[in-house]
């Protein structure tokens, strides 16, 4: 578990990403044909780490800033 957190830490950007995350202890899943009320809530109490969530655009923003400030001579961004 924690693959994303470990990968971001390896590249020195996890602390910046964590600052815009929210901690969660579970999730809600729905079958493809389920209604909003039919979701199944799952709470995780046995994980060795806390799941962190954030909107994708915030992750992109943090990574963009990190690359521009630290890797602009090695990485060219096109989007």
N, C-alpha and C positions, 0 to 999 in steps of 0.2 A: 504494500500500500504506500501511498504518498509519492508515487512516481513523479508527478508533476512538480510537487514541492521540492523534491530532491534534485530534479533536473534544473529547476530555476535557481536553486541554491548553488549548484555546481558552477553555474555561469555568473554568479554574483548579483542576480537580480531579484531573488526571492523576497528580500526585505522590502523592496519598493512595491512589489506586487502584493505582498501581505498587507501593506498599509491601506490598500483599497478593497480588501476582501471582507467578507462576513463569515463568521464561523457558523457551521450547522452541524447537527448531530443526527440528521436523517434525511429522508427524501420521500416524495410521494410519486408513485408509479401508476400509470393508466394503461390498460389494454388498448389496442388500436381502436376498437369500437366502443369503448367505455364512455359513459357520460362523466361530467365534472364531479358528480357526487360518488362515483364508483371507484375513485382512486384508492390505492392501498398505501397507507403510511408505513414507512419502515424507519425505526429508530435504531441507531448503532451505538451500543454501549461497550463493545469489546475491541474497538480499534485503538491501535497504539498512537494515533495521531488524530487531530481534529480536521475534518474536511473544511476547506475554505472555498467559497464561491464568489464569483464576481461576474458582471456583464462582460461579454467578449470585447466590447469597445473600450472598456477600461483596461483590460489586459493589453490590447493593441496599443493604447496610448502609453502605458508604462513601458512596454517593449520599444516603442518608437523613440521615446525620450532617452531610454538607456542606450540604444544603438547610436543615436545622434550624438550623445555626450561622450560615449566611450569607444565606439567602434566605427566612426564615420570614415576612417581611413581604410577599413577592411570590408565594410558592408554598405552596399548601395540599395536604398529602398525605392521601389517603384510601385505605386498604387494609385 
